[in-house]
Amino acid sequence: MAAYTITIEDTGESYRCVDYRSVLEGMEALGRRGIPVGCRQGGCGVCKVQVTSGSYSKRVMSRAHVSAEEEAAGCVLACRIKPTSDLRIRVLGQMKKNVCRVVEPAPVQHVHST
């Protein structure tokens, strides 16, 4: 069993993913709310990412969500790939708004005493 570092370029976050888990399963381990997981079988297309560096093994992906041209450019479904090295990914499509959302800090409350 090997574990690799997956870096989300959009946010700068990294997480470890063991080689027997999909990149999506590893992303879920971040514990962030709002990471949509969809069907987990490549049929819904929600977890589309672009691998910008690194290597991975892949399973068949629906052409309804990833064209042959996109796949050649590194666009894949995170539920259908497992890392075989450290990876850098960019989040695409429906998942982007949740993964890349900026959480604003709560405004500072000033207490006035009289």
Z-matrix of the N, CA and C atoms (Angstrom, degrees):
N
C 1 1.467
C 2 1.529 1 108.97
N 3 1.301 2 115.70 1 127.06
C 4 1.457 3 121.99 2 176.97
C 5 1.519 4 108.29 3 -117.46
N 6 1.328 5 116.03 4 153.55
C 7 1.458 6 120.92 5 176.55
C 8 1.519 7 107.97 6 -126.44
N 9 1.323 8 114.57 7 141.57
C 10 1.460 9 120.63 8 -176.66
C 11 1.519 10 110.34 9 -125.91
N 12 1.327 11 115.82 10 156.98
C 13 1.459 12 121.06 11 177.54
C 14 1.518 13 109.03 12 -92.60
N 15 1.323 14 115.46 13 126.80
C 16 1.456 15 122.22 14 176.65
C 17 1.521 16 106.25 15 -108.04
N 18 1.314 17 117.64 16 124.35
C 19 1.468 18 122.20 17 179.83
C 20 1.519 19 108.95 18 -111.17
N 21 1.331 20 115.49 19 127.10
C 22 1.464 21 121.90 20 176.27
C 23 1.518 22 106.37 21 -90.14
N 24 1.330 23 117.09 22 106.61
C 25 1.465 24 121.11 23 -175.11
C 26 1.526 25 112.30 24 -60.64
N 27 1.329 26 117.44 25 -33.61
C 28 1.464 27 121.08 26 -176.33
C 29 1.527 28 112.52 27 -62.51
N 30 1.351 29 116.75 28 -32.14
C 31 1.464 30 120.13 29 -175.36
C 32 1.520 31 113.23 30 -117.82
N 33 1.331 32 117.47 31 -15.15
C 34 1.457 33 120.97 32 -176.09
C 35 1.521 34 112.81 33 82.55
N 36 1.332 35 117.61 34 -1.40
C 37 1.464 36 120.94 35 179.69
C 38 1.518 37 110.26 36 -73.53
N 39 1.328 38 114.83 37 149.59
C 40 1.458 39 120.92 38 174.80
C 41 1.516 40 108.60 39 -130.37
N 42 1.311 41 115.47 40 153.00
C 43 1.454 42 120.47 41 174.26
C 44 1.519 43 108.55 42 -148.10
N 45 1.326 44 115.24 43 159.59
C 46 1.458 45 120.69 44 178.28
C 47 1.519 46 108.89 45 -92.99
N 48 1.305 47 115.80 46 141.56
C 49 1.460 48 121.34 47 179.40
C 50 1.529 49 107.87 48 -137.06
N 51 1.318 50 116.67 49 122.43
C 52 1.460 51 119.90 50 177.56
C 53 1.522 52 109.64 51 -74.81
N 54 1.307 53 115.63 52 154.72
C 55 1.462 54 120.64 53 -171.58
C 56 1.527 55 115.34 54 -68.57
N 57 1.315 56 117.80 55 -12.42
C 58 1.468 57 118.99 56 178.28
C 59 1.529 58 112.39 57 -96.82
N 60 1.332 59 117.85 58 0.35
C 61 1.467 60 121.95 59 177.26
C 62 1.520 61 109.88 60 -108.23
N 63 1.327 62 115.49 61 151.39
C 64 1.464 63 118.83 62 175.87
C 65 1.523 64 109.62 63 -73.43
N 66 1.315 65 116.11 64 159.99
C 67 1.467 66 121.44 65 176.91
C 68 1.536 67 109.58 66 -59.31
N 69 1.330 68 117.75 67 -35.47
C 70 1.464 69 120.95 68 177.87
C 71 1.524 70 111.01 69 -65.57
N 72 1.330 71 118.32 70 -43.32
C 73 1.466 72 120.66 71 178.34
C 74 1.522 73 110.59 72 -60.61
N 75 1.325 74 116.71 73 -40.02
C 76 1.458 75 120.11 74 177.14
C 77 1.517 76 111.51 75 -64.26
N 78 1.336 77 116.50 76 -40.25
C 79 1.464 78 121.28 77 179.31
C 80 1.533 79 110.63 78 -63.18
N 81 1.309 80 116.60 79 -38.21
C 82 1.461 81 120.67 80 177.86
C 83 1.523 82 111.17 81 -60.44
N 84 1.328 83 116.82 82 -32.16
C 85 1.459 84 121.27 83 -178.97
C 86 1.528 85 112.34 84 -66.66
N 87 1.347 86 117.23 85 -13.18
C 88 1.468 87 119.68 86 175.37
C 89 1.525 88 110.35 87 -62.57
N 90 1.341 89 115.98 88 -22.14
C 91 1.451 90 120.03 89 178.51
C 92 1.517 91 113.85 90 75.90
N 93 1.321 92 117.18 91 15.68
C 94 1.457 93 120.26 92 179.33
C 95 1.508 94 110.23 93 -81.83
N 96 1.297 95 115.96 94 139.61
C 97 1.455 96 120.24 95 175.89
C 98 1.517 97 109.40 96 -74.06
N 99 1.325 98 115.85 97 149.40
C 100 1.447 99 120.08 98 172.27
C 101 1.508 100 116.49 99 88.11
N 102 1.336 101 118.39 100 2.28
C 103 1.460 102 118.54 101 175.42
C 104 1.521 103 106.66 102 -77.31
N 105 1.327 104 117.03 103 108.06
C 106 1.456 105 118.60 104 -177.30
C 107 1.524 106 110.50 105 -71.73
N 108 1.319 107 116.24 106 135.73
C 109 1.443 108 119.26 107 -178.04
C 110 1.523 109 113.10 108 -111.37
N 111 1.303 110 118.54 109 -14.19
C 112 1.454 111 120.99 110 175.41
C 113 1.512 112 113.26 111 53.25
N 114 1.312 113 115.50 112 -138.79
C 115 1.462 114 120.95 113 -171.87
C 116 1.524 115 113.88 114 -85.37
N 117 1.334 116 118.62 115 -20.99
C 118 1.471 117 125.28 116 -177.53
C 119 1.525 118 114.07 117 68.55
N 120 1.319 119 117.75 118 8.67
C 121 1.459 120 120.66 119 -178.21
C 122 1.529 121 112.79 120 -121.99
N 123 1.328 122 118.08 121 9.98
C 124 1.450 123 120.86 122 177.13
C 125 1.520 124 114.92 123 86.50
N 126 1.309 125 117.33 124 4.22
C 127 1.458 126 120.12 125 -176.28
C 128 1.507 127 115.79 126 -91.23
N 129 1.336 128 118.32 127 -22.08
C 130 1.468 129 119.31 128 -174.45
C 131 1.529 130 113.43 129 -97.64
N 132 1.324 131 118.19 130 -26.47
C 133 1.457 132 121.51 131 177.44
C 134 1.512 133 115.77 132 80.06
N 135 1.322 134 117.84 133 5.26
C 136 1.470 135 121.07 134 -175.60
C 137 1.529 136 112.17 135 -66.73
N 138 1.304 137 118.31 136 -32.26
C 139 1.471 138 121.06 137 -171.60
C 140 1.530 139 113.63 138 -97.37
N 141 1.304 140 117.30 139 36.25
C 142 1.465 141 121.70 140 -176.67
C 143 1.527 142 111.33 141 -70.57
N 144 1.324 143 115.46 142 130.72
C 145 1.461 144 122.35 143 178.31
C 146 1.526 145 108.62 144 -136.93
N 147 1.324 146 114.89 145 165.15
C 148 1.465 147 120.23 146 172.11
C 149 1.515 148 107.44 147 -117.53
N 150 1.313 149 116.18 148 123.37
C 151 1.460 150 121.18 149 176.79
C 152 1.527 151 106.74 150 -84.47
N 153 1.333 152 116.00 151 117.15
C 154 1.463 153 120.03 152 -177.44
C 155 1.525 154 112.32 153 -95.48
N 156 1.341 155 117.00 154 -20.19
C 157 1.463 156 119.81 155 172.53
C 158 1.517 157 109.28 156 -159.36
N 159 1.317 158 115.06 157 152.99
C 160 1.457 159 121.20 158 179.89
C 161 1.518 160 111.62 159 105.93
N 162 1.327 161 115.12 160 175.47
C 163 1.458 162 120.35 161 -178.56
C 164 1.522 163 110.39 162 -125.58
N 165 1.317 164 114.90 163 156.76
C 166 1.459 165 121.38 164 -176.02
C 167 1.520 166 109.62 165 -156.25
N 168 1.321 167 114.41 166 158.43
C 169 1.460 168 119.56 167 170.21
C 170 1.516 169 106.09 168 -98.13
N 171 1.331 170 116.70 169 151.86
C 172 1.458 171 118.31 170 -175.52
C 173 1.520 172 110.78 171 -136.63
N 174 1.325 173 113.72 172 155.97
C 175 1.447 174 121.72 173 173.48
C 176 1.527 175 106.94 174 -110.45
N 177 1.305 176 116.76 175 168.76
C 178 1.461 177 121.94 176 -177.83
C 179 1.529 178 110.49 177 -59.01
N 180 1.342 179 116.10 178 137.01
C 181 1.458 180 122.71 179 178.15
C 182 1.514 181 109.97 180 -118.78
N 183 1.308 182 116.46 181 145.99
C 184 1.456 183 121.54 182 179.86
C 185 1.530 184 110.45 183 -64.60
N 186 1.321 185 117.38 184 128.71
C 187 1.455 186 121.59 185 176.34
C 188 1.529 187 111.33 186 -68.79
N 189 1.314 188 117.20 187 -12.82
C 190 1.471 189 120.22 188 174.64
C 191 1.526 190 110.15 189 -68.15
N 192 1.334 191 117.31 190 -22.12
C 193 1.464 192 121.27 191 -176.77
C 194 1.523 193 113.62 192 -115.88
N 195 1.322 194 117.26 193 -27.94
C 196 1.468 195 121.21 194 -179.86
C 197 1.523 196 107.76 195 -135.21
N 198 1.328 197 115.81 196 110.10
C 199 1.467 198 119.58 197 178.69
C 200 1.527 199 109.48 198 -74.34
N 201 1.317 200 116.63 199 164.13
C 202 1.466 201 121.13 200 177.40
C 203 1.526 202 110.59 201 -59.49
N 204 1.339 203 117.06 202 -37.40
C 205 1.461 204 121.28 203 179.33
C 206 1.530 205 110.55 204 -66.97
N 207 1.334 206 116.84 205 -42.65
C 208 1.468 207 120.43 206 178.15
C 209 1.528 208 109.80 207 -62.85
N 210 1.313 209 116.01 208 -45.74
C 211 1.461 210 119.55 209 -179.07
C 212 1.526 211 110.78 210 -60.39
N 213 1.327 212 117.27 211 -39.52
C 214 1.468 213 121.28 212 177.40
C 215 1.526 214 111.29 213 -63.11
N 216 1.340 215 117.02 214 -26.58
C 217 1.475 216 122.17 215 178.57
C 218 1.528 217 112.15 216 -90.97
N 219 1.344 218 117.24 217 8.80
C 220 1.455 219 120.51 218 176.71
C 221 1.511 220 114.81 219 92.35
N 222 1.336 221 118.42 220 4.09
C 223 1.466 222 120.96 221 178.51
C 224 1.525 223 108.48 222 -82.22
N 225 1.314 224 115.86 223 125.06
C 226 1.458 225 122.10 224 -176.16
C 227 1.521 226 109.41 225 -144.91
N 228 1.309 227 115.89 226 172.68
C 229 1.460 228 121.14 227 173.08
C 230 1.520 229 107.54 228 -97.09
N 231 1.323 230 116.72 229 125.58
C 232 1.467 231 121.89 230 -174.94
C 233 1.531 232 112.14 231 -59.88
N 234 1.327 233 116.82 232 -25.93
C 235 1.462 234 120.00 233 178.85
C 236 1.522 235 112.57 234 -74.68
N 237 1.326 236 117.80 235 -13.32
C 238 1.461 237 121.63 236 -173.86
C 239 1.525 238 113.24 237 -109.76
N 240 1.347 239 117.88 238 5.01
C 241 1.465 240 119.70 239 178.80
C 242 1.526 241 110.58 240 -124.42
N 243 1.328 242 114.49 241 148.86
C 244 1.463 243 122.51 242 175.13
C 245 1.522 244 107.12 243 -125.71
N 246 1.325 245 117.31 244 137.48
C 247 1.470 246 118.98 245 -176.39
C 248 1.529 247 112.12 246 -70.68
N 249 1.328 248 115.06 247 143.96
C 250 1.460 249 121.43 248 170.36
C 251 1.533 250 109.55 249 -121.36
N 252 1.341 251 115.48 250 4.05
C 253 1.463 252 123.60 251 173.57
C 254 1.532 253 106.22 252 -161.32
N 255 1.332 254 116.84 253 177.63
C 256 1.459 255 119.38 254 171.35
C 257 1.526 256 107.50 255 -61.29
N 258 1.339 257 116.71 256 144.90
C 259 1.465 258 121.38 257 -179.47
C 260 1.513 259 111.14 258 -126.21
N 261 1.313 260 115.63 259 150.27
C 262 1.470 261 122.61 260 167.53
C 263 1.514 262 105.09 261 -118.13
N 264 1.336 263 116.29 262 130.36
C 265 1.462 264 120.33 263 -178.16
C 266 1.519 265 111.22 264 -129.98
N 267 1.323 266 114.93 265 154.18
C 268 1.468 267 123.10 266 170.43
C 269 1.515 268 105.94 267 -116.14
N 270 1.314 269 115.90 268 136.95
C 271 1.461 270 121.15 269 -178.94
C 272 1.523 271 109.01 270 -85.82
N 273 1.320 272 116.69 271 135.48
C 274 1.461 273 122.74 272 -178.44
C 275 1.528 274 110.46 273 -121.17
N 276 1.310 275 116.15 274 166.25
C 277 1.461 276 122.29 275 168.42
C 278 1.516 277 115.84 276 60.08
N 279 1.331 278 114.72 277 -143.43
C 280 1.457 279 122.48 278 -171.46
C 281 1.520 280 113.30 279 -62.75
N 282 1.317 281 118.23 280 -28.82
C 283 1.456 282 120.73 281 -176.89
C 284 1.528 283 111.86 282 -75.57
N 285 1.323 284 117.45 283 -23.18
C 286 1.467 285 121.50 284 -173.37
C 287 1.528 286 112.54 285 -57.88
N 288 1.335 287 117.36 286 -43.90
C 289 1.466 288 118.58 287 -175.59
C 290 1.524 289 112.57 288 -63.61
N 291 1.332 290 117.96 289 -28.70
C 292 1.462 291 120.47 290 179.56
C 293 1.519 292 112.91 291 -87.38
N 294 1.306 293 117.01 292 -42.40
C 295 1.460 294 120.26 293 -177.69
C 296 1.528 295 110.82 294 -71.24
N 297 1.329 296 116.37 295 -36.91
C 298 1.467 297 120.64 296 -173.64
C 299 1.522 298 113.54 297 -98.29
N 300 1.316 299 116.73 298 8.72
C 301 1.459 300 118.98 299 -178.09
C 302 1.527 301 109.82 300 -67.41
N 303 1.313 302 114.89 301 137.95
C 304 1.455 303 121.22 302 178.25
C 305 1.522 304 107.68 303 -91.85
N 306 1.306 305 115.47 304 126.24
C 307 1.457 306 119.94 305 178.33
C 308 1.519 307 107.23 306 -91.76
N 309 1.319 308 115.28 307 116.18
C 310 1.463 309 120.62 308 -179.73
C 311 1.529 310 109.66 309 -77.81
N 312 1.337 311 117.61 310 138.14
C 313 1.455 312 119.00 311 176.45
C 314 1.522 313 110.07 312 -67.94
N 315 1.314 314 115.04 313 149.92
C 316 1.467 315 119.82 314 178.85
C 317 1.517 316 108.88 315 -65.72
N 318 1.342 317 117.42 316 144.29
C 319 1.461 318 119.16 317 178.83
C 320 1.530 319 110.45 318 -64.71
N 321 1.312 320 114.90 319 147.66
C 322 1.460 321 120.76 320 179.55
C 323 1.525 322 108.73 321 -74.66
N 324 1.312 323 115.47 322 130.03
C 325 1.461 324 121.25 323 178.24
C 326 1.532 325 107.55 324 -95.10
N 327 1.322 326 116.01 325 126.83
C 328 1.463 327 120.83 326 176.79
C 329 1.521 328 107.96 327 -99.75
N 330 1.315 329 114.86 328 129.92
C 331 1.465 330 120.04 329 179.68
C 332 1.523 331 107.33 330 -102.73
N 333 1.312 332 115.19 331 123.55
C 334 1.467 333 119.97 332 178.08
C 335 1.522 334 107.77 333 -101.97
N 336 1.310 335 115.87 334 125.53
C 337 1.474 336 117.90 335 176.35
C 338 1.511 337 108.90 336 -105.39
N 339 1.299 338 114.67 337 144.17
C 340 1.471 339 119.72 338 -179.66
C 341 1.482 340 111.70 339 -117.48
